[in-house]
Amino acid sequence: MTDCGVVLASAALGCALVLGPPAAVAQPAPVAVTGARILPIVGPPIDNGVLVIGGGRILAVGGPGTPIPPDAARIDAAGRVVMPGLVDTHSHVGGIGGADSSATIQPEVRVSDSINVRDSGFRRVVAGGITTMNIMPGSGHLLSGQTVYVKPRRGSTIEELTILDKDGKPMGGLKMANGTNPLRAPPFSGTRGKSAAMVRERYLKAREYGEKLAKAGDDPEKRPPRDLANDALLEVMSGARAVHHHTHRADDIITVLRLAKEFQWRVVLHHTSEAWKVAPQIAAAGVPVSAIVVDSPGGKLEASEMRWDTGAILEKAGVRVAFHTDDWITDSRLFNRSAALAVRAGMTPEGALRALTIEGARILDLGDRVGSLEPGKDADFLILSGDPLSVYTHVQQTWIDGRKVFDRDDPQDRLHAVGGYGAGNDQSPYFCCFDEQHAYGPVSGGGQ
C-alpha cells in the first residue's frame, strides 16, 4: 500500500511511460481501476465504480458488477475519485514563440515550430491532471499564428504530442486578439477601429485568393502562387479551422461576434473579462467561451471588471463554457481550482466540471475522443485524492492513452507537482534578438 492508498498490481505497469503516439508503440495489458467514485461527466457519479481500459481506449465504465477481463491488471482506488483528464483550451507552455514585429497579422506562422517538448511546463501540466491542450502563440498581435492541439505525452518531438485528425493532419486553430494588446505603433494598429479594419482587409484579400483558386480549378497555369497565409485564412472561412480569439471588454467581444458573422468564422471567445455584460448576445450568436478564472481579478485595465460569476452568468444564459489556464497566468497544477472558484460564485458543480473536461473537448473538435469517461474514448483519466472541487485534493495519477504519465508517489513527479529546486531545468533563453525585443516589447508571449 502506497501512502496515497493506491495499489498497483504491476510495478512495471506503474512505471510505464508514453514514448510516442499510441499507434507507434505496443499497448499495455488491460487495466481495471476499482473501488473509486467515478465521475463520467456525461452521466451521474458511480460509487464503488469500475473503469476498464485496454489498447489505449476505455472499454467499460460502470458499477461494482462491471465485468473485468481476467488478464487485467488491477488498481485498487478505494476512497479515491476517478474522472476524465482535464482539457486546457488555452496554454502557452513549451517556450512558445509566434509572430514577430514585422506585421500584426501573420497567419502563416505555426506555433508548433517553436515548442520545446522538454520544457518543464509539460511536467507541471500532467501534475495538474491536464491531458489535452491547445498551445497558442501570444496575444500581442491581431493574428499571431496557428495553434496546435496536443496531448502532453512523453515524447522527444512535437509530432509525438500532436493530436491528428482522421486524415492524419495535425489539429489546431488560429490565434487572434483585439483590445489593448495589439495596440502599438505601425505596422501594428493604433486604435480599436483600425484593428478591425486591418482584419477585414486581410480576410478580404484571402477571399479573393480563394476565388482565383476556384476559377483556376485544376489548371496549374491559372492558379495563383501558393500563399501559406491565405491558405490558413481560407481554412478559417471554410470552417475547417477555428478562431481562438483573445478579447476582454464587452465592446471588443461584440466586435469579434460582428467579424465572425461577416467572415463565417467558427470562433471561440477567450478570457472574456466582461462577458457577463453581453451574455445574451453571446448566447444568441451560438459562440462558446473559453474563460479564465483567477483569484485576483484585474492585472490590466481592460480586465478590471472581470467577475468570478462570469461562468455562472454564461451558464444560465445557455452559453457553452470551458475554462483555461493561460499558463502561467494560472499554473497548470492548479487548473481544477478554476472550477472551484466558479462554483463558489454560483456556477453549478456539474457545469464547472464540464468546463474542465467535455466542453473544452467540444471546443477543440475532440468531444468524440476525450473529455468524458465513455467506452470507445481515449483512456485519458485521473485518480484524485478526493473531490475535484476541494482545495485539499491532489492529482495522484494522470493517464493518457492508457499509459500512466504522472504518479505523485514517484519522487521526480512529486517534485514537479509541489515545486522546489530541480523542478525546472529548462534551456537558457536565446538572446540573439534581445535588443529588438526590448525595443518593441514582448510580441509573442502569452498572458491575458
C-alpha positions as CSV (number, residue, x, y, z in Angstrom):
1,M,0.0,0.0,0.0
2,T,1.5,3.3,-1.0
3,D,1.0,6.5,1.1
4,C,-1.7,7.7,-1.3
5,G,-3.7,4.5,-0.9
6,V,-3.5,3.3,-4.5
7,V,-2.3,-0.3,-5.1
8,L,-0.7,-1.2,-8.4
9,A,-0.9,-4.8,-9.5
10,S,2.2,-4.5,-11.6
11,A,5.3,-2.4,-10.8
12,A,6.2,-2.5,-14.5
13,L,2.8,-1.2,-15.5
14,G,3.1,1.5,-12.8
15,C,6.3,2.8,-14.4
16,A,5.1,2.8,-18.0
17,L,5.7,6.0,-19.9
18,V,4.5,7.1,-23.3
19,L,7.3,7.5,-25.7
20,G,5.2,8.4,-28.7
21,P,1.8,8.4,-30.2
22,P,-0.4,5.5,-29.2
23,A,-0.3,3.9,-32.7
24,A,3.5,3.9,-32.6
25,V,4.1,1.8,-29.5
26,A,2.9,-1.6,-28.2
27,Q,-0.2,-1.2,-25.9
28,P,-0.1,-2.5,-22.3
29,A,-2.4,-5.2,-21.0
30,P,-5.9,-4.2,-19.9
31,V,-6.2,-2.3,-16.6
32,A,-9.1,-2.1,-14.3
33,V,-9.4,0.7,-11.8
34,T,-11.8,-0.4,-9.0
35,G,-13.5,0.9,-5.9
36,A,-13.3,4.6,-6.8
37,R,-16.1,7.2,-7.0
38,I,-16.2,7.7,-10.8
39,L,-17.3,11.0,-12.4
40,P,-18.0,10.2,-16.0
41,I,-19.1,13.8,-16.6
42,V,-21.8,12.8,-19.1
43,G,-23.7,10.8,-16.5
44,P,-24.3,10.6,-12.8
45,P,-21.4,9.7,-10.4
46,I,-20.8,6.0,-9.8
47,D,-19.9,4.9,-6.3
48,N,-17.6,1.9,-5.9
49,G,-17.1,2.1,-9.7
50,V,-15.0,0.2,-12.2
51,L,-13.1,1.7,-15.1
52,V,-11.6,-0.8,-17.6
53,I,-9.1,0.3,-20.2
54,G,-7.2,-1.5,-22.9
55,G,-5.5,-0.7,-26.2
56,G,-5.4,2.9,-25.3
57,R,-9.2,3.1,-25.1
58,I,-11.9,2.9,-22.5
59,L,-13.5,-0.5,-22.6
60,A,-16.1,-0.2,-19.8
61,V,-17.4,2.2,-17.1
62,G,-19.8,1.0,-14.5
63,G,-20.7,-0.2,-11.0
64,P,-19.0,-2.9,-9.0
65,G,-20.6,-5.6,-11.1
66,T,-18.8,-4.4,-14.3
67,P,-17.0,-7.4,-16.0
68,I,-13.2,-7.2,-15.7
69,P,-11.0,-9.1,-18.2
70,P,-9.2,-12.0,-16.4
71,D,-5.8,-10.7,-17.6
72,A,-6.4,-7.1,-16.5
73,A,-4.0,-5.5,-14.0
74,R,-6.0,-4.0,-11.2
75,I,-5.6,-0.7,-9.4
76,D,-7.4,-0.5,-6.0
77,A,-8.6,3.1,-5.9
78,A,-11.0,2.8,-2.9
79,G,-11.6,6.1,-1.3
80,R,-10.4,8.0,-4.4
81,V,-12.1,9.8,-7.3
82,V,-11.7,9.0,-10.9
83,M,-12.6,11.5,-13.6
84,P,-11.6,12.3,-17.2
85,G,-8.3,14.1,-17.9
86,L,-8.7,17.8,-18.0
87,V,-8.8,19.8,-21.2
88,D,-7.0,23.2,-21.3
89,T,-8.2,25.2,-24.2
90,H,-5.6,27.9,-23.9
91,S,-2.0,27.3,-22.8
92,H,1.5,28.8,-23.5
93,V,3.7,26.0,-22.2
94,G,6.7,24.9,-24.2
95,G,8.6,28.2,-24.5
96,I,6.4,29.2,-27.4
97,G,7.1,32.0,-30.0
98,G,4.7,33.0,-32.7
99,A,4.6,36.1,-34.9
100,D,7.3,38.7,-34.8
101,S,7.4,42.5,-35.0
102,S,7.3,42.7,-38.8
103,A,3.5,42.7,-39.0
104,T,0.4,42.4,-36.8
105,I,-1.3,39.8,-38.9
106,Q,0.8,36.6,-39.6
107,P,-1.5,33.6,-40.2
108,E,1.3,31.6,-41.8
109,V,3.2,31.2,-38.5
110,R,2.9,27.8,-36.8
111,V,3.4,27.7,-33.1
112,S,4.4,24.1,-33.4
113,D,7.7,25.2,-35.0
114,S,8.7,26.9,-31.7
115,I,7.6,24.4,-29.0
116,N,10.3,22.7,-26.8
117,V,8.7,19.4,-25.7
118,R,11.4,19.1,-23.0
119,D,10.2,22.3,-21.3
120,S,9.4,21.6,-17.6
121,G,6.0,23.1,-18.2
122,F,4.8,19.8,-19.7
123,R,5.6,18.0,-16.4
124,R,3.6,20.7,-14.5
125,V,0.7,20.1,-16.9
126,V,0.4,16.4,-16.1
127,A,0.9,17.1,-12.4
128,G,-2.3,19.2,-12.7
129,G,-4.2,16.5,-14.5
130,I,-4.3,18.1,-17.9
131,T,-4.3,15.6,-20.7
132,T,-5.3,17.7,-23.7
133,M,-4.1,21.2,-24.5
134,N,-4.5,24.0,-27.1
135,I,-1.0,25.5,-27.2
136,M,-1.2,29.1,-28.6
137,P,1.1,31.9,-29.6
138,G,0.7,35.1,-27.7
139,S,-1.8,37.9,-27.9
140,G,0.4,40.8,-28.9
141,H,-0.8,40.7,-32.5
142,L,-4.2,40.9,-34.2
143,L,-3.3,37.4,-35.5
144,S,-0.2,35.7,-34.2
145,G,-0.4,32.3,-35.9
146,Q,-1.7,28.8,-35.9
147,T,-2.3,26.9,-32.6
148,V,-1.7,23.2,-32.1
149,Y,-3.7,20.6,-30.1
150,V,-1.6,18.2,-28.2
151,K,-1.5,15.6,-25.5
152,P,1.4,16.0,-23.0
153,R,2.7,12.5,-23.6
154,R,6.3,11.7,-23.1
155,G,8.0,12.5,-26.4
156,S,11.1,13.8,-28.0
157,T,9.4,15.8,-30.8
158,I,6.3,17.9,-31.1
159,E,5.0,15.4,-33.6
160,E,4.8,12.8,-30.9
161,L,2.5,15.0,-28.8
162,T,0.3,16.4,-31.6
163,I,-3.3,15.3,-32.0
164,L,-4.1,14.2,-35.6
165,D,-7.5,14.3,-37.3
166,K,-9.0,11.3,-39.1
167,D,-6.9,12.2,-42.2
168,G,-3.7,12.3,-40.2
169,K,-3.4,16.1,-40.3
170,P,-2.2,18.0,-37.2
171,M,-5.2,19.6,-35.4
172,G,-5.2,23.3,-34.3
173,G,-6.9,26.7,-34.6
174,L,-5.9,30.2,-35.4
175,K,-5.0,32.7,-32.6
176,M,-6.4,36.2,-32.9
177,A,-6.6,39.1,-30.4
178,N,-8.2,42.5,-30.0
179,G,-8.3,45.1,-27.3
180,T,-5.2,46.7,-25.9
181,N,-2.6,44.0,-26.5
182,P,-2.1,44.7,-30.3
183,L,-2.4,48.5,-29.9
184,R,1.1,49.7,-30.8
185,A,3.0,51.8,-33.3
186,P,2.9,50.8,-37.0
187,P,2.9,48.3,-38.6
188,F,0.6,47.4,-35.7
189,S,-2.8,49.1,-35.1
190,G,-3.2,52.2,-33.0
191,T,-6.9,52.1,-32.3
192,R,-9.7,49.6,-31.9
193,G,-11.3,50.8,-35.1
194,K,-8.1,50.4,-37.1
195,S,-7.6,46.9,-35.6
196,A,-11.0,45.7,-37.0
197,A,-10.3,47.4,-40.4
198,M,-6.9,45.6,-40.7
199,V,-8.6,42.3,-40.0
200,R,-11.3,42.9,-42.6
201,E,-8.8,43.9,-45.2
202,R,-6.7,40.8,-44.7
203,Y,-9.6,38.4,-44.8
204,L,-11.0,40.1,-48.0
205,K,-7.6,39.5,-49.7
206,A,-7.8,35.9,-48.7
207,R,-11.3,35.6,-50.1
208,E,-10.1,37.0,-53.4
209,Y,-7.2,34.4,-53.4
210,G,-9.8,31.7,-52.8
211,E,-11.9,32.9,-55.7
212,K,-8.8,32.8,-58.0
213,L,-8.1,29.2,-56.9
214,A,-11.7,28.2,-57.6
215,K,-11.7,29.8,-61.1
216,A,-8.3,28.1,-61.9
217,G,-9.6,24.7,-61.0
218,D,-7.0,22.0,-61.8
219,D,-5.2,24.2,-64.3
220,P,-1.7,24.9,-62.7
221,E,-1.1,27.7,-65.2
222,K,-4.0,29.7,-63.9
223,R,-3.5,29.1,-60.2
224,P,-2.0,31.9,-58.2
225,P,1.3,31.3,-56.4
226,R,0.9,29.3,-53.2
227,D,0.3,31.6,-50.2
228,L,0.6,30.0,-46.7
229,A,-1.1,32.9,-45.0
230,N,-4.1,32.9,-47.3
231,D,-4.3,29.1,-47.1
232,A,-4.8,29.4,-43.3
233,L,-7.4,32.1,-43.6
234,L,-9.3,30.1,-46.2
235,E,-9.4,27.2,-43.7
236,V,-11.0,29.6,-41.2
237,M,-13.6,30.9,-43.6
238,S,-14.4,27.3,-44.7
239,G,-14.9,26.2,-41.1
240,A,-12.0,23.8,-41.2
241,R,-10.0,25.8,-38.6
242,A,-11.5,27.6,-35.6
243,V,-10.5,31.1,-34.5
244,H,-9.4,31.3,-30.9
245,H,-9.9,34.9,-30.1
246,H,-8.4,36.8,-27.1
247,T,-10.9,39.5,-26.0
248,H,-11.8,41.2,-22.8
249,R,-14.1,44.3,-22.9
250,A,-17.7,43.9,-23.8
251,D,-17.4,46.2,-26.9
252,D,-14.4,44.1,-28.1
253,I,-16.4,40.9,-27.6
254,I,-19.2,42.3,-29.8
255,T,-16.6,43.3,-32.4
256,V,-15.4,39.7,-32.6
257,L,-19.0,38.5,-33.0
258,R,-19.5,41.0,-35.8
259,L,-16.4,39.9,-37.6
260,A,-17.2,36.3,-37.1
261,K,-20.6,36.7,-38.7
262,E,-19.1,38.7,-41.6
263,F,-16.4,36.1,-42.4
264,Q,-18.1,33.0,-41.2
265,W,-15.6,32.2,-38.5
266,R,-16.1,29.3,-36.2
267,V,-14.9,31.3,-33.2
268,V,-14.2,30.7,-29.6
269,L,-14.1,33.7,-27.3
270,H,-11.1,33.6,-24.9
271,H,-10.7,35.3,-21.5
272,T,-13.9,37.5,-21.8
273,S,-13.5,39.6,-18.6
274,E,-16.7,41.4,-19.4
275,A,-18.7,38.6,-21.0
276,W,-21.2,38.9,-18.1
277,K,-22.3,42.3,-19.7
278,V,-23.1,40.7,-23.0
279,A,-24.1,37.1,-22.2
280,P,-27.4,37.3,-24.1
281,Q,-25.6,38.4,-27.3
282,I,-23.0,35.6,-27.0
283,A,-25.7,33.1,-26.4
284,A,-27.7,34.3,-29.4
285,A,-24.6,34.0,-31.6
286,G,-24.1,30.4,-30.5
287,V,-20.5,31.1,-29.8
288,P,-18.6,29.2,-27.0
289,V,-16.5,30.9,-24.4
290,S,-13.1,29.7,-23.0
291,A,-13.0,31.7,-19.8
292,I,-10.2,32.3,-17.3
293,V,-11.0,32.3,-13.6
294,V,-8.3,33.9,-11.4
295,D,-8.3,34.6,-7.7
296,S,-7.1,38.2,-8.2
297,P,-9.1,39.7,-11.0
298,G,-7.5,42.6,-12.9
299,G,-3.9,42.9,-13.9
300,K,-4.7,45.2,-16.7
301,L,-7.3,48.0,-17.2
302,E,-9.4,46.2,-19.7
303,A,-9.7,43.2,-17.3
304,S,-10.6,45.4,-14.3
305,E,-14.3,44.4,-14.4
306,M,-13.6,40.6,-14.5
307,R,-16.0,38.8,-12.2
308,W,-15.9,35.4,-10.6
309,D,-19.5,34.8,-11.5
310,T,-19.0,35.1,-15.3
311,G,-19.2,31.3,-15.6
312,A,-22.4,31.2,-13.7
313,I,-23.9,34.0,-15.8
314,L,-22.9,32.4,-19.1
315,E,-24.1,29.0,-17.9
316,K,-27.6,30.4,-17.1
317,A,-27.7,32.2,-20.5
318,G,-27.1,28.9,-22.3
319,V,-23.5,29.6,-23.4
320,R,-21.1,26.7,-23.8
321,V,-18.4,27.4,-21.2
322,A,-14.9,25.9,-20.9
323,F,-12.0,27.0,-18.6
324,H,-8.4,27.6,-19.5
325,T,-5.1,28.3,-17.6
326,D,-3.4,30.7,-20.0
327,D,-0.4,29.2,-18.2
328,W,1.5,30.9,-16.5
329,I,-1.4,33.2,-15.7
330,T,-2.9,30.2,-13.9
331,D,-0.4,27.5,-13.0
332,S,-1.4,24.3,-14.8
333,R,-1.0,22.4,-11.5
334,L,-4.0,24.4,-10.1
335,F,-6.4,24.1,-13.0
336,N,-9.1,22.4,-11.0
337,R,-9.2,25.4,-8.8
338,S,-10.8,27.4,-11.7
339,A,-13.9,25.2,-11.4
340,A,-14.0,25.5,-7.6
341,L,-13.9,29.3,-7.8
342,A,-16.6,29.3,-10.4
343,V,-18.8,27.1,-8.2
344,R,-18.2,29.4,-5.3
345,A,-19.5,32.3,-7.5
346,G,-22.7,30.4,-8.4
347,M,-21.9,28.0,-11.3
348,T,-23.3,24.6,-10.9
349,P,-20.8,21.9,-9.9
350,E,-21.8,19.8,-12.9
351,G,-21.3,22.8,-15.2
352,A,-17.9,23.7,-13.7
353,L,-16.7,20.1,-14.1
354,R,-17.9,20.1,-17.7
355,A,-16.0,23.3,-18.2
356,L,-12.8,21.5,-17.2
357,T,-13.4,18.5,-19.5
358,I,-16.1,17.8,-22.1
359,E,-16.9,21.4,-23.1
360,G,-13.2,22.1,-23.7
361,A,-13.0,18.9,-25.7
362,R,-16.0,20.0,-27.9
363,I,-14.5,23.4,-28.4
364,L,-11.4,21.7,-29.8
365,D,-13.4,19.4,-32.0
366,L,-12.4,16.5,-29.8
367,G,-15.6,15.7,-28.0
368,D,-15.9,12.3,-29.6
369,R,-12.4,11.3,-28.3
370,V,-11.8,12.9,-24.9
371,G,-13.5,14.9,-22.1
372,S,-15.6,12.1,-20.6
373,L,-15.4,8.6,-19.5
374,E,-17.3,6.6,-22.1
375,P,-16.5,3.3,-23.8
376,G,-14.6,3.8,-27.1
377,K,-13.0,7.1,-26.0
378,D,-9.3,7.6,-25.4
379,A,-8.2,6.3,-22.0
380,D,-7.3,9.7,-20.5
381,F,-8.2,9.8,-16.9
382,L,-7.2,11.0,-13.4
383,I,-7.1,9.4,-10.0
384,L,-7.7,12.1,-7.4
385,S,-7.3,12.0,-3.6
386,G,-10.8,13.5,-3.2
387,D,-13.4,15.9,-4.5
388,P,-12.0,17.7,-7.6
389,L,-13.6,20.9,-6.3
390,S,-11.8,20.8,-3.0
391,V,-8.7,22.8,-2.4
392,Y,-7.3,19.9,-0.4
393,T,-7.4,17.5,-3.3
394,H,-4.3,16.3,-5.2
395,V,-3.9,14.6,-8.5
396,Q,-2.5,11.2,-7.6
397,Q,-2.1,9.8,-11.1
398,T,-2.6,11.0,-14.6
399,W,-3.1,8.6,-17.5
400,I,-3.0,9.4,-21.3
401,D,-4.0,6.9,-23.9
402,G,-4.0,4.1,-21.3
403,R,-0.5,4.9,-20.0
404,K,0.5,6.5,-16.8
405,V,2.4,9.7,-17.3
406,F,2.3,11.1,-13.7
407,D,2.4,9.5,-10.3
408,R,2.6,11.6,-7.2
409,D,4.3,8.8,-5.4
410,D,7.2,9.0,-7.8
411,P,9.8,11.4,-6.3
412,Q,10.5,13.1,-9.6
413,D,6.8,13.5,-10.4
414,R,6.1,14.8,-6.9
415,L,8.9,17.4,-7.3
416,H,7.1,18.8,-10.4
417,A,3.8,18.8,-8.5
418,V,5.0,20.7,-5.5
419,G,7.9,22.7,-6.8
420,G,11.4,23.3,-5.4
421,Y,15.0,23.0,-6.5
422,G,15.2,20.9,-9.7
423,A,11.6,21.2,-10.6
424,G,12.5,23.3,-13.7
425,N,15.6,22.7,-15.7
426,D,14.9,24.4,-19.0
427,Q,17.3,25.6,-21.6
428,S,18.8,29.0,-21.2
429,P,16.9,31.8,-23.1
430,Y,18.2,32.6,-26.5
431,F,19.0,36.3,-26.5
432,C,20.0,36.9,-30.2
433,C,17.2,39.4,-30.6
434,F,17.2,40.9,-27.2
435,D,17.7,44.5,-28.3
436,E,14.8,44.2,-30.8
437,Q,12.6,42.5,-28.2
438,H,13.4,45.3,-25.7
439,A,12.6,48.0,-28.3
440,Y,9.3,46.6,-29.4
441,G,8.2,45.0,-26.2
442,P,7.0,41.3,-25.9
443,V,5.4,40.5,-29.2
444,S,4.8,36.8,-28.9
445,G,4.5,36.0,-25.2
446,G,1.4,34.7,-23.5
447,G,-0.8,36.4,-20.9
448,Q,-4.2,37.8,-20.6
